[in-house]
Amino acid sequence: MKKNFINISNHPSSGWGTKQLFSAGVLGAPLVTKCCRAATESPDEELIFCAQCGAEEPEMTPVILDIPFPRVPADAGTEDIIKLAKSLVMDIRQAIGTSNISGSIIHLMGEQSLCFILAQMLIHQECSVVVSTTERIVETDENGVKKSTFRFVRFRPLQLWSPEPYYEPSDVDEFERHREPWL
């Protein structure tokens, strides 16, 4: 079954390499033809055609909905981050055209505190949340200048883990009220 695949990051899927696009398709992103971004038809169940232009055996690409990761102010508090996360959930609902986002696959990369809260919200709404893993390749030129390239390796799913004791949101609020000013 094909699912909604939403990319929330500062790296639009239009710049993804073949391996990352293929991996999104394997996870369940719907596929369309690369020529027209259309569905395919197969009247005889043997030969596949582009439903728009009629190309035979068209190359396919996954449908990925891109939502830019927002700027997170360095001085934002927990409540600000929660508001940003709720806003992103609304953006997801708008992007897929329904309030029921369960079953969606969300690729999430960005500022850690927002990713942490948003991932929890999405997992509780029965979304699959994944992050991309990369291999960092560092090359140093003759002047000693380093250039880093990141090569996509795979998507890694996020899961909730509850150590004992589990802290309720009210405990977090209590922490915020009594924290040291330098925290």
C-alpha positions as CSV (number, residue, x, y, z in Angstrom):
1,M,0.0,0.0,0.0
2,K,1.4,3.4,-1.0
3,K,1.4,6.1,1.7
4,N,2.0,9.8,2.0
5,F,5.7,10.6,2.2
6,I,6.5,14.0,3.7
7,N,9.9,15.5,3.9
8,I,10.3,18.0,6.7
9,S,13.9,19.3,6.3
10,N,16.0,22.0,4.7
11,H,16.9,19.6,1.9
12,P,14.1,19.5,-0.7
13,S,13.6,16.1,-2.3
14,S,14.3,17.6,-5.7
15,G,18.0,17.6,-4.7
16,W,18.0,14.0,-3.4
17,G,20.1,11.4,-5.1
18,T,18.8,8.2,-6.8
19,K,19.5,6.0,-3.7
20,Q,17.5,8.3,-1.4
21,L,14.6,8.6,-3.8
22,F,14.6,4.8,-4.3
23,S,14.6,4.3,-0.6
24,A,11.6,6.6,-0.2
25,G,9.8,4.4,-2.8
26,V,10.7,1.2,-0.9
27,L,9.2,2.7,2.3
28,G,5.9,3.2,0.6
29,A,6.0,6.6,-1.2
30,P,3.6,6.5,-4.2
31,L,5.3,6.3,-7.6
32,V,4.6,8.5,-10.7
33,T,6.2,8.6,-14.1
34,K,9.3,10.8,-14.3
35,C,8.3,12.1,-17.8
36,C,4.9,13.6,-16.8
37,R,4.6,13.0,-13.1
38,A,1.5,10.9,-14.0
39,A,0.1,7.6,-13.0
40,T,0.7,4.5,-15.1
41,E,-1.7,2.3,-16.9
42,S,-1.3,-1.4,-17.8
43,P,-4.3,-2.6,-19.8
44,D,-2.9,-6.0,-20.5
45,E,-1.0,-6.3,-17.2
46,E,2.2,-6.8,-19.1
47,L,3.3,-3.4,-20.6
48,I,3.2,-0.3,-18.5
49,F,2.4,3.1,-20.1
50,C,2.4,6.7,-18.8
51,A,-1.2,7.6,-18.4
52,Q,-0.5,11.1,-19.7
53,C,1.9,10.8,-22.7
54,G,1.7,7.1,-23.4
55,A,5.4,6.4,-23.0
56,E,6.1,2.7,-22.7
57,E,7.9,1.4,-19.6
58,P,8.5,4.9,-18.2
59,E,11.0,5.6,-15.5
60,M,9.3,6.1,-12.1
61,T,9.9,8.5,-9.3
62,P,8.4,8.7,-5.8
63,V,5.9,11.4,-4.8
64,I,7.4,13.3,-1.9
65,L,5.7,16.3,-0.3
66,D,8.3,18.8,0.9
67,I,7.7,21.0,3.9
68,P,10.6,23.4,4.8
69,F,11.9,23.0,8.3
70,P,11.2,26.3,10.1
71,R,13.8,28.5,11.7
72,V,14.0,27.8,15.4
73,P,15.1,30.8,17.5
74,A,18.0,30.0,19.8
75,D,16.2,31.6,22.8
76,A,12.8,29.8,22.2
77,G,11.3,28.1,25.2
78,T,9.6,24.7,25.4
79,E,6.2,26.3,24.8
80,D,7.5,28.0,21.6
81,I,8.8,24.7,20.4
82,I,5.5,22.9,21.1
83,K,3.7,25.7,19.1
84,L,6.1,25.2,16.2
85,A,5.5,21.4,16.3
86,K,1.7,21.8,16.3
87,S,2.0,24.2,13.4
88,L,4.0,21.6,11.5
89,V,1.4,19.0,12.2
90,M,-1.2,21.4,10.7
91,D,1.1,21.9,7.6
92,I,1.2,18.1,7.2
93,R,-2.6,17.9,7.3
94,Q,-2.9,20.7,4.8
95,A,-0.3,19.1,2.5
96,I,-2.1,15.8,2.3
97,G,-5.6,17.3,2.4
98,T,-6.9,15.5,5.5
99,S,-6.8,15.7,9.2
100,N,-6.1,12.0,9.5
101,I,-2.3,11.7,9.1
102,S,-1.9,8.2,10.5
103,G,0.0,5.9,8.2
104,S,2.0,8.7,6.7
105,I,5.8,8.5,6.5
106,I,7.5,11.6,7.8
107,H,11.2,12.2,7.0
108,L,12.3,14.6,9.8
109,M,15.7,16.4,9.9
110,G,16.4,19.7,11.7
111,E,16.9,21.4,15.0
112,Q,16.9,18.7,17.7
113,S,14.4,20.0,20.3
114,L,11.8,20.6,17.6
115,C,12.4,17.3,16.0
116,F,12.2,15.5,19.4
117,I,8.8,17.0,20.2
118,L,7.4,16.8,16.7
119,A,8.5,13.1,16.3
120,Q,6.7,12.2,19.5
121,M,3.5,14.0,18.3
122,L,3.7,12.2,15.0
123,I,4.4,8.8,16.4
124,H,1.4,9.2,18.8
125,Q,-0.7,9.9,15.7
126,E,0.5,6.6,14.2
127,C,2.9,8.1,11.6
128,S,6.1,6.4,10.7
129,V,8.9,8.9,11.5
130,V,12.3,8.4,9.8
131,V,15.6,10.2,9.7
132,S,18.3,10.0,7.0
133,T,21.7,8.6,7.9
134,T,24.7,9.7,5.9
135,E,28.4,8.9,5.6
136,R,30.6,12.0,5.9
137,I,33.4,12.1,3.4
138,V,36.1,14.7,4.1
139,E,38.6,15.8,1.5
140,T,41.4,18.2,2.2
141,D,42.9,20.2,-0.6
142,E,46.5,21.3,-1.0
143,N,45.9,24.5,1.1
144,G,44.5,22.5,4.0
145,V,40.9,23.5,3.3
146,K,38.5,20.7,4.2
147,K,35.4,19.9,2.1
148,S,32.7,17.6,3.5
149,T,30.4,15.6,1.4
150,F,27.5,13.7,2.9
151,R,26.5,10.4,1.1
152,F,23.0,9.1,1.9
153,V,23.1,5.6,3.5
154,R,19.5,4.8,4.6
155,F,16.4,5.9,6.4
156,R,16.3,5.0,10.1
157,P,12.9,4.8,11.9
158,L,12.4,6.6,15.2
159,Q,10.5,4.8,18.0
160,L,9.3,5.9,21.4
161,W,11.2,4.6,24.4
162,S,9.9,5.0,27.9
163,P,12.4,4.5,30.7
164,E,11.0,4.4,34.2
165,P,9.9,6.7,35.6
166,Y,8.0,8.3,32.7
167,Y,7.9,12.1,32.9
168,E,4.5,13.7,32.2
169,P,4.3,17.1,30.5
170,S,3.3,18.6,33.8
171,D,6.7,17.5,35.2
172,V,8.4,19.3,32.3
173,D,6.4,22.5,33.1
174,E,7.5,22.1,36.8
175,F,11.2,21.8,35.6
176,E,10.8,25.0,33.4
177,R,9.5,27.0,36.5
178,H,12.5,25.9,38.7
179,R,15.3,25.7,36.3
180,E,18.5,27.6,36.7
181,P,18.6,30.9,34.7
182,W,21.6,29.7,32.7
183,L,19.8,26.6,31.4
